[in-house]
Structures are given as structure tokens and as C-alpha cells.
Amino acid sequence: MLGAPAHFCFYFLFKYYFHLPYESFSLRMIATFFSLSVLAGLWISDRYRDVFKVYWHLVIIFTLPFIFTVNLLKTGFHELWLYWEIFMIFVLISYVPHWFLFLIDLCLGVAGAIVFFLLTSTVTDLTPGFNIPLYSIVVFFTICAGYVFSYSNKKGQIAQERNRALHALAGSIAHEMRNPLGQVQMNLDYIEDSLPGYHPGKASPPLSDRTLESIYRRVAQGKLALNRGMQVITMILDEVKGRPISQDRFICTSAAAVTQKALDEYGFDSDRDRHKVVVDVRQDFMVRIDETKYVFVLFNLLMNALYFLKSRDDARIDIVIEPGNGRNTVRVRDNGPGIPSENLARVFDPYFTSGKNGGTGLGLSYCRRVMEGFGGTISCSSDYGVFTEFVLAFPVVTEAEQGSFREQLVSEYAALFARKRVLVTGEQGDERGTFVHALELLGAEPSVAHDAARALQMLNEASFDLVVMSISMPRMDGYEAVERIRKGDGGEEHLLVPVIVWSGDPLYRLRGKVENAGMQGVISGPWSMENLIKQLGECLQTIRMDKGVSLRGRRVLVTDDSSFNRIVVRSVLERFGIIVDEAADGTVAFEKIGVGRYDLVLMDLMMPGCDGICATRKIRNSSDDEIATLPVIGLSGESDEGIIEEALQAGMNDYLVKPVDTAVLTQKIGQWLKPYQSESRGKELSGTAVVN
């Protein structure tokens, strides 16, 4: 916008007012046209953007170093054009801040001007009337000063952009967290209203089955809402920090199963919203992905779709799963307002939003980065006012890759199941047969009962290490069967036998009830063999950890500068019989470890004075071998991979990011606790006899 009028006006000014010896109308008009032509870049499509960048550099070369140097040479090094040449260098630096590209553009422009001068001039003998070395020094320092100015200006712009981005990010996280926290508040209010009135000294009326069922459902919804909020924050921070997609956690799993898991874990505002989503599995296929990140991708697509469908009574989101030629796809299509055609090309750009007030503009760029990390792609098509469709395309998982992953899973969990006697209880059908086959692959010895009554009879007749049971059975369901096992109807030997149940119902409806019904694990369909082996292995791994190492009577030092966090962790650990001591910082923690004896330390990272990393180094450098080998688990809200790596290098045995699930916390504690050395050691730690 500046170059076009400048070239046009300077021609008349220099030629007719200052009467300079040379001015070319044709060169000035070409420069004017080129300057105006770059405005086309505002509307050019992404397809031609790389070509346009080359054209832009050609325009810069012609309109700056070429034109200015031609005039300098044609006027015999006129004093005015010597000044303009220095000005041109400053302007060129501002347009081309990269030093190498700047030198290329400058040299091409000057060289082109010299060739033009030699071809169009009859007299080519130039006698400069100025001191060339002195002028060269001025030019050199002009370039240096220009780059210093350009660099400092660029740093200032980056700082301003970063500041704006951080303000936007803080507001966006607050905006994204409002819905989950609102759901938690709503569910807590409902539970409070459902509870009977409290009258000291008087028995409260019992809750009806319907009310109790509703409370369980509300608790489950509240947990899912909190989980969704944490996942949104994780997704945003991952995208802002640009963390690479690591393949260490890639698994081969069923597209239908992991998609259903995402829907089960998504915190829908209401059942009405949940029913808007329809899954059409035309033919299932295997995907090789990081399960958590794929769930995040679907979460983001669902959040966007539901946001734009709030006011529609006929709202519908279709998720279609089908294989293709060379690429398998999961298509997410909604009948919302659509995306304007001019915005379609930019929907995956960071910080770009279209029609969503308060959005971060990071969600879809995160989706693209994740899908590219999977070796796939994500694309978007839309008919404005009719629909929007996102297509997740995955590379085909070969049978060899699938078989290799299955063998890896079997080898990982085979030791847990080797020669374990497992009672599989459920009606005859594909589900029971799939469980039996999976257990046989893992080296277990499965027996089959067709219903709960037969299972109780078999438990009284023989010894079993594990029960795998369907929740839905005629006459006696899984809940009643487990209740009777815990009462001793399956024999005193099986009072505490681990029970894993399976159901085709969504996991969000089952988790709360299962945890309070004496069951140790729940597996929700649909199942692929790989998915089933993985879920069985994870369930038994947790059960084995709980049984293999007793937590009762163990001493754990909780180190955190937040008294609230210490109280919460204490309440959780004391439910398992753990003796808890507290420290508010690393210095106090190290002093307590030197005086008393502990089995494990839970250590926060960010504390005033001596932080978690500092305290861990002190522990590892202790001259007392028992202190130096004391297990330390980091427990902090800090999720930056660099800080976690520093903590592990300082000597922490493991690391958990807050908030952490109770089962995960106790499993990690059990994993790092050392067995009791003797009964006397147990008495010393707990103050009472401990029998494992």
C-alpha cells in the first residue's frame, strides 16, 4: 500500500520538481503495478501460497534494491540517491528480517541493476565523486543497526503476542472449565436435595432404590465432569507447549471400542445431549493409537458440535466407523449451522475460531497434530447452513502388527494369569466364549458356569483364584451374586475372592455401583481380543498389587505446602490402614525422615524453601542406606515433561500428576513399598501386630 503511491509520486517529484538527471516512467509504473499486485495475497488459496511467497520476494527485489540502484547508477552516484540507497537497505531489512534471505535479495537486486545499467547506457564509465571506503562503512553499519533494530522490534512483538496469548489462554481455560464445574455444582445440589433431613438422636428414613440409583448416577456424572475439565486443560497445555506425540503409549485397539469409551467418559450436560449422538459401526477395524489422545480428539469434536447444536430440537451427531481402501475412517457429522467457506481452510490453524465466543482456537489444531502423530489425517467439509463433517483417516493396521501387539500383551500379562483358576459366569454366547478364549491365551485355567446359582455351587465345590462374571443374568444378577459371595454363600475360602464383572452397558453407568458392590473391576463392551486381554490384565494387576503388599500399618510421609492437599491425601490413605505423617516443606520432611522411619514418601514438587526435588536429592545423598533407598513418589499438579524428567533424575521413583485417582495412588504405593522384613519390623512401624 505504501510502495505503489510512493513510486508513482516520486517519478513526477524527482523529474519535474527536483529535475534529477534520470527517471524512468516505465520502471516506476512497473514497480507501482507490482506493489499493488501483492494485495492479491489476501485472497489467494493455500494451494498457491508457497508460489506467492516466491513472487513476493521478486516484487521486493524489483521495487527496492533494483529500482534504487538503477537510479543511483544512472544519475552518476547523485548525492540524493546515495541517501536513498541507505534508506532502501533499512526498509529491505524490515521486510526481510532473515539475514541470509536479505543478502540474497539485496545482491540479486544490485546485480540486476548493474546488468540493466550496462545494457541500457551508452556511457558506462562511472567516476564516483564520493569516498567509497567511507560510504561502505556507513552501509555496513546501516545493515548492522537495521538488524539490531529489527531483532529488538521482533522480540517486542513476540513478547506482546505471548502476553496476549497468555491472557487469552487464561480466559479460555476459565471458559472451558465453567461447564464442568457447573455440572459438578448441579449434581452436588441434586444429591443434597435427595438426602434425608438430619435430626440428631433420631434415625434417618431409608433411601428408596430409585433415589439411591439416582445418587449413584449423579456421583458418576460429577466425576466425569471433573475428569473432562482436567482433560480439557491437559489438551490445551499440550498444544500450547507443542509436546511431540510419543509412540511409547501406542496400542492396537478396536475403533468401535475406543470410540464407545470416549462417549462413555464424555461429560454430557444431560441425557438429552447424550442421545443426540448416534454411532454407526458399519464395519469395525483396528487402529494403532494413543488411546487417551484419541479420546481427546473426539472430546473436542463433540464439544464443538454440541456447542452449535444447543438450540436445535432436531440436533444430531452421527459417528460412522467404516474401513476404506488404504485408509480407515471415523466420520463425525452434525446437522449444525456449518462453517462459512472462507473459514474452512483455516479451521485447523492455532488460535483461529469461527463462531464460538470465548474459544481457545487450539482444539482443532491439537486434533490435527494428534492425527498426524498417528500417521493419519483429519479433514473438514461443510455446507454452510446444512452440516459439518470431520473425517479422521487412519492407516490400515496389518495382521502382522495386530498379531505382534497381541503377543506383546500376552507376554506382559501372562505371568499374572499363569495357572490361575478362573470361574467365568454368564449365559452361553459370544461374550462368554470371548472371555474364555482370552483367558486361555493368557495361560489361565477357565471353568464355566451358565448362571449365578451354578457359580455359587462351583465355588463351594472347588477353589478359584478369580471370578469373571456377567452383570446381566436371569434370576440372579451379578450384584446379588457378588453380595452372596461376600456373605459366604460361595464358601468361606472365597469371601475375598477377586471379582471382575462385564457388561454391555456404558461404563459411566456402572463404575460407581460396581465399586460399592464388592467388585474389583469392571469391563465394558464392545470388545476386541486385544482390548479384552488388556482390560483383564490391568484389572488383575491392580488386584494383585492390593493383595501382594499389605498397606495396613505402613508409615507414609506426605510432604506438601498445602494443608488442604495433606488432609485430602491423609483421609484417602488412612482408609487403607496407612499411618500418615505430614511435612509442610522439604526441609521438615528430611528432618523427620532422619528422626523417624517411614516406608514411603509422597512428595510435592513446588514448595517454598527446599522444594521436592531438593528434598529428594538430600534423601538420595544420605549416608544412611535405609534413608537413601527410601521410595519417593512425586505427587504434584505440575505436568511439564521437563520438570518431571528432572524430578526422576533427582531420585524420585515415580511421579503422579494431581488430581490422581485413589486406585492409581494406592496401586503406586503398593508397587514401591518393600515387603515387611519381619514381624517385629511390622510392630515397630505400626505399633500393633500386623498379619498379612
N, C-alpha and C positions, 0 to 999 in steps of 0.2 A: 504493500500500500504506500510505502514511503518512496521506494525506488522509482516507480512509474512517473509520478509528478515531478520528482527531482530531476530525472534525466530529461524530461520534456521541457521543463522551465529553464534548466541550466543551459540548454542549447541556445535559446534566444538571449539569455542574460549575458553569457560569455561572448557570443558572436556580435550582438548588436549594441550592447551597453559597454562592455569592457574591451571589445574589439581584439580579442585574442587571435593570434595568427592561425589557429586551426580549430575548427569544429566541424563534425560530420553529422549532417541531419539523418542520414540513413542509419548510421551506427546508433545514434540516440533513439531513433524510433524503434529499432530492433530491441534495444535494451528496455524501452518502455513496454513493448509488447511482451517480452519475456517476463518482466516484473509482474505484469497483470496476469500472465498465464498460470503463475504458481497458485493463484486463488482457487484453481480447479482442484487442488489437493484437499479442499474442504469437503468435496463430494465424491472423490474417487473411491472406488471399492477396494477392499482388502486385497483382492486378486492382483491389482496393478500397483499396490503401494510400494513394493520394492523397486519397480521400474521408475516410479515417480521420484524416489529418493535420488536416483542417478541423475534424472532430468533436473532436479532442484540444484544439485551441485554444478551442473553445466550452466544453469542460469546464473548462479553466484559467480562462477569463473568469468563469464562474459560481462556481466554488469559491473563487476568490481575490478579485479586486477587487470583484465584485458582492456576495458574502456579507459581506465585511468592511466595505464602505462602507455597506451597508444597516444593519448593526448599529451603525456609528458614527452614522448619522443618526437611527436610531430611539431611541438612548439619549441623544440631545441632546449629542453630542460628549463622551461619557464619557471620562474620562482613560485608562482601560484600553484602550478601543478606539482612542484616538489612538496609543498604543504599538503596538497590533496592526496598525494601518494601515501604520506604518513597517515593521514586520516583514513584512507582506504584500508590500510593494514589493521587499524584499530577496529573498524567495522567488520572486516572479514573474521577477525578473532572472535567477535561477539556472535557471529553466525555459525562459525565452525570452531568450537572450543577444543576439539581434539587436535593436539599439536601435529600429528602425522598427516591427518587429512588437510589441516590448514596449510602445511608446507606443500602438499601435492597441489591443492587448488591455487595457491599463490604462484608456484613455479609454472604450472600449466598456463595460467593467465598471462604472466610476464613473458614466457616463451612464445605464446601465441601472438602477443602484441609485437614482439621483436620481428617475428616472421612476417606479420602484416605490414609492419613499417618497411621492411626490406623489399617487399613485393610491390608496395604502392608508392614508394618515394623515389624520385629521380636523383636526389642528393642524399647519400647515406652516410656522409662524413659528419659525425657529430663531435662537437668540441664543447664538453661541459664547462660551464662557467662557474662551477662551484667545486669545493674541496670534497672529492669523492670519499676518502677515508673518514673525514669528519661526519659526512652525511650518513655513511654506513654505520657509524657508531650510534647515531640518532635512531636509524631504522632498527638496529639490533635491540637497543634499549626500549624502543617503542613496542617491539614484539614481546620482550620480557615483561614490561609493565602491563601490556594488554593481557597477557596470560595470568599475571598475578591478580589483576582486576577481575578477569573472567572467572578465575578459580574462586576468589573470595565471594563473588556475586553468586556463583553456583552453590557454594556451601551455604550461603544465607538462604537461598531459595529452598535447598533441601531441608534446612532447619525449619523454615516456615511450613513447608509441606508436611514434614514429620509432625510438627506441632498440631497442624490442622487435622492430620490423620489420627493422632492420639486423642484429640478432643472428640472427633467423630467416632473413634473406636470405643471410647468410654461411654458415650451416649448410646451407641449401638448395642453394646453389651447390656447396658441397663434396660434398653428397649426389649432386647431378646429375652431377658430374664423376667420381665414383668409378667408374661403369660404363665410360665411355670410356677412362679411364686404365687400368682393369683389362684392357680389351681390348687396348690397346697393349702392356701388360706380357705378356699371354698370347701375342700374335703375335711379340713380340721373343724370348720364351723358345723358341717353336717354331722360329724362324729360327736361333737359336743352336744348338739341338739338331740342325738339318738341315745345318749347316756341317761340312765335314770337319775332322779334327784338324789343328792347326798343328804342323809339325815343321821347325824352321829347317834350311835346306840341303837339304830333300827336297821333291820335287814333291807337291802335294796331289792326291788322287784326284779325277777329274772328277765333277760332279754329274749325276745322271740327269735326263732330260727331265721325269719326274714330280715329282722333288724341286724342280727349278727352277720348274716351273709352280706348285707349292705355295708356294714362297717369294714369287713374284710376287703370288699371291693374298693371302698374309699381309701383305705390304707394303701392298697396296691397302686391305685391311681396317683396318690400323693408321692409314693416312692418313684414311680415312673416319671412324674413331672420334675422332681428334683434331678433324677438321672438325665432327663432330656436337657435341663438347664446346664448341667455340667458338661454334657456332650457339645452343646452349642458353644460354650466358652472354649472348650478344647479345640473345636473345629476352627474358630476364629483365630485363636492364638497360633495354631499350627500354620494357618495360611499367612498370618502376619509375619511369623518368623521364617516362613519358607522352608520348613523342615522337609527333607527328602523322604520319599516313600520307600521305606526299607522292605526288602523281601523276606526278612528273617521270620516274620509272622504270617507269611502266606500259607494258606491251606487250600486243599481241593474240597469243595463242598457243593451241595445242590443249590442251584439258583433259586428254586422254589422254596427250599427250606430256609435259606438265609434271608430271602425277601419276606417270608412269613414272620421270621424272627424280628425283622425291623418293624413290621406292622404291630407285632405284639408289644414291643418295647416303646413305641412312639406314644407320647403323652397327648392323646386326642383331648380336645376340650370337652367333648361329650360323646355319647354313643351315637348320636345323630351324625357327627362328623366321621366317626369310625365306619359307619355304614355307607358313607359316600364312596369309600374305596372298594373297588371290585378287582380281585386278582383272577386272571385267566391264564392258567398254565396249559398252553396248547401242547407243549412237549418239554419236559424238564431237561436240563443239561448241567454239566459240571462247570464250575468256574474256579480259577486259581486266584485268590484274593486275600487281602487282609480283611477279615470279617467286620471288625469294628469300623474301619474306614468306609467299607461299602454301606454299612448301616447309616453312617453319617451322610453319605451321598443321598440315600433315599429319604432320610430325615429332611434334608434341605429341600429336595424336590417336593415333598409333601407339605412342608411349611409354606413354601411359595404358593403352591396350588390352593391350599386351604385358605390362605390369606385373601386371595382374589375370588374365592367362591363363597365367602361368608353370607352374602345377601341373596344367594340363589337357592330357590327351593328345589330346582331340578339339578343341583350340583352333582357331579360325578367325576371320579378319578379312576381311570382304567389302567391297571398294570398288566401288561401282556408279556408272557415269557415264552419265547419260541426260538428254536435253533435256526440257523441260516447257512448259506453257502460260504464257508470260510470264516464267518463271524456269527456268534450267537448274540441275541439281543434281549434286553429288558426295556420295554417301552412304557413310559409314564405319560398318559394323555389326559388332559382335563378339558371340560367344556366351559372354561372361564373366558374372560374378555380378550385373551390373546395378547400378542406383543406387536406393536407397530413395526412395519417392515424396516424402517430406518434404524430401529434399535436392535434388530435381530443379530447383526454382525458383531455387536458389542456386548451381548449378554454375558459372555464369559470373561470380560475384561475386569481386572481388580477395581473395586470401588465404584463400579458402574451399577446404577439401579434404574429400574423402569417401572414407574407407577406404584412403588412401595415406599411410603413415607417412613423414615427412620431406619431403613435397611442399611446393612453394612456394605453391600456391594462386594462382599468377599465369598459368599456362599457358593455361587456358580463357578467362580474361578478356582475355588477349592475342589469342587466336583471334577473339573477338567483335569486338574493336577493329579488327583487320585486315579481317575480313569486312565490317564497316560501312564501312571506308575504301574497299573495293572496290565499294561500293554494293549489297552483298548482305547476307545474314543467315546466322547459324548457330543451329541449334536442336537440342535433345536430347530424345529419348524413350527410355524404358526400361521393361522389365518385370522387376521385381526377381527375380533368380534365373534369368532366361532370356536377356536380351540388353540391349545398349545401342546406340543408333544416333544418330550425329551427322549432320545434314543441312546441307551447305554449299550455299546457294542464290545463284546469280549472275544479274545482269541479262543479258538477251539482247544479244549484240553484233550490231549491224545490219551488212548487207553494205556500207553506206557507210563505217562505222567500220573494218571489216576492210580494205576497199579503200584507205582513206586511210592506214592503218598500213602496208600493203604498199608503197604508193607512197613513204612516208617511208623505209622500209628500203631500197628500191631506190635512191632518191636518195642515201642515206647511203653505200652501198657501191658504187655504180655506177662511180665513178672508179677504184676498186681493180681492177675486173674489165674495164674498157673495153678491147676488142680483145685481151684475153688469150686465148692459145690453150690450151685445156684439154682433156686427154685423159681421158674418162670410161670406166672399165673395169669391166665387170660383165656378168653374164648378162642376156639380154633379160627385161624385166619392168617392173612399175610403178615399182620403186625407181630403176632406171637412167633411165627416162623422166622421173621427177620431178626428178632431178638435172639432166638436160639442159635441161628447161624452166626451172628456177630460174636456171641459168647464162645462158640466153638472155635472161631478164628483166633480168639484171644487165649485159648488154651484152658478155658473153664470146663466144668462138667455139669451142663444144664439138665435139670429134670423139669417135667411139665405137669401143671395142674390146670384142669379146664375151668375151674371156678374157685371162689374163696373158701368154700366149705372143704373141698378136696385139698386145698393148700394147707389149711389148719390140720387136717388129718395127717398129711405127709410130714408136716413139721413135728408132729408128735411121734412119728414112726422113725425118722432119720434126722441126722444132723446136717444143717446147711449153714454156709458162710454168708449168704446173701439172698435176699428175696427181690425179684423184679416182677412188678405186679401192675396190671391194668387198673385204672381207677374205675372205669365203667364196666361193671359186670352185673348180670342178673341176680336177683335175690339178695346178694350181699355185695356192696360196692367196696372199693379199695379203702375208703375211710373207715368203714366199720370193721373190715378185716384187720387193718393195722391196729385199731383200738383193741380188738380182741387178742391180737398177738401180744400187745403191751400189757394186757391183763393176765397173760399166762395161758391162754387157750391154745397156744401153739407149743406149749411145754416151757418149763422154767428155763431151759437152756437157750431158748430163743426170745427171752424177754427183751433183750437189747440187740437182736439181730438187725443189721442194716437193711432198710427197705428203700428201694428206688421204684418210683411209680411212673407209668407212662400214660399219656392221654392225647387225644387229637384236639382238645380244647386249647385256646391260646394260653400262653404261659402267664400272661398278666392276670388272668382269672384264677390261676392255680397256686401261684407262688406263696401268697400269704396263708392260705388254708393248709397247704402241704407242710409248711414249716411248723405250724402249730398242731399238726396231727400225728407227730411222732415219726415222720418220714424223713429220710436223709437226703433225698434227691428227687428231682422231677425231670422227665424228658418229654418234650412236646414235639409233635409231628409238624410237617411231614418229615420222613427220614430217608436219607440215603445211607448206604452201608458205612461210608466214611464218616458221615455225621454221627451215626449211631455209635460207632466204635469210640469216637472222640468224646461224646457225651457220657457214655458208660465209664470210660477211663477217668474222666475228670471227676465224676461223682465218686467213684471208688477211691480215687487218690485222696480226696478230701476226707472220706470216711476213714480210710486207713491212717491218715495223719492224726485224726481225732483219737483213734483207738491206740495207735502205736506209741504216742507220747502223752502221758498224763499232764494236764495243765494245773491240776489242783495242788495247791501248796507251793507252787513255784513263785519266786520273787522277781518282779519286773519293775525296773525304774523307768518312770515316764518323765521325760525331760521336755518341757515346753514353757515358753514365757507366758502363754495364755492360760489363765486359771480355768477358764471355761473348757478349753480343749482337754486339760488334765482331768477335769471332773468327768467329762464325757467318756474318755478312754478308760478311766478308773471304773466307772459304772459298768462298762462292757466287760472288762477283764475280770472283775470280781464275780460276775455271773458264772464264770468258769472255775471259780475257786482259786484264782490267782491272787497272791498277796502283792499289793501295789504300793510303791513308794513314789514320791514326787520330787522333782527339782525344777526350779524356775529358769536356770541357765546352765551353760556348760561347766562353769567353774564349780558350782554347787554339786552338780552331778558327779564330777570327778572326785570331789572330796568325799561324797557319800559312798562311792564305789571303793575308795581306799579304806574306809572305816568298816562298812558292812559288806555282805556278799550278796550278789544278785545273779540270777540265771540269764537275764537278758535286759537290754536297754532299748527303749523306744526313744528316738532322738529327733527333735525338731531341728531344722536347719537354721532358720532365720531367728536368732536370739541376740539380745544386746550383750555386749562384752564378749565373752567366749561363746561363739556360736557352735552349731552341731558339728561342723567339720573340724573346728579347732579342738573340741572336746574329744572327738573320735581319734584324732591324731595323738592326743595325750594318753588315751587308753591304750592305743597300739604301741606306744613307746614306753609303756610302764615296764619296770624291771620285774614285776610280779607276773609270772607266766599266766596265772589264772585270770588276772585282770586283762592282760594283753590279748588273751584269746576270747574274752567275753563277747558273745554275739551282740551286735548293734544293728538295729533296723531303723533306717531313716523314715520318718513319718512327717511329711511336710506338704504344704499346698503348692510348693514350687515344682513346676513340671518342665523347666528348661533342661534339655538334654545335656548341655554343657555342665550345668550345676550338678545334675545327677551323677554324671561321669566323675566330676571332682569329688563328690561325696563317696563314691565307691572306691576311688583311688586312695582316699584318705583312710580307708579301712572299714567302711560300713559293709556289712554282709549282704544287706538287701535294702530296698527302697520302696516305699508306698506313697502314693500321692493322695492327699486328703481331697474330699472325704472318701474314706475307704469302707468297703462292705465288712460287716462283722465277721462273716465266714472267711473272707480273704485274710483279715487281720489275724484271727486265731489260727488259721492254717499256716501262715508265715511264721508265727510264734512257735507253733509245734514243729515246723520244719527246722528251725535253727536252735531249738532247745536241745541241750545234751541230756542223755538218759541219766537218771539218778545213779551216782556211783555206789551208793549203799543205802540201807535203810536208815542208818544213823545220819547220813548226809541229808536225807529227806526230813528227818526230825529236826535237824539243826536249822533247816531253811524255813520250815512251816510251823514249827512249834508243836506239832502233833504227828502221830504215826501216820504215814502215808502208805496206802496199799494200792498198787497199780493193778 
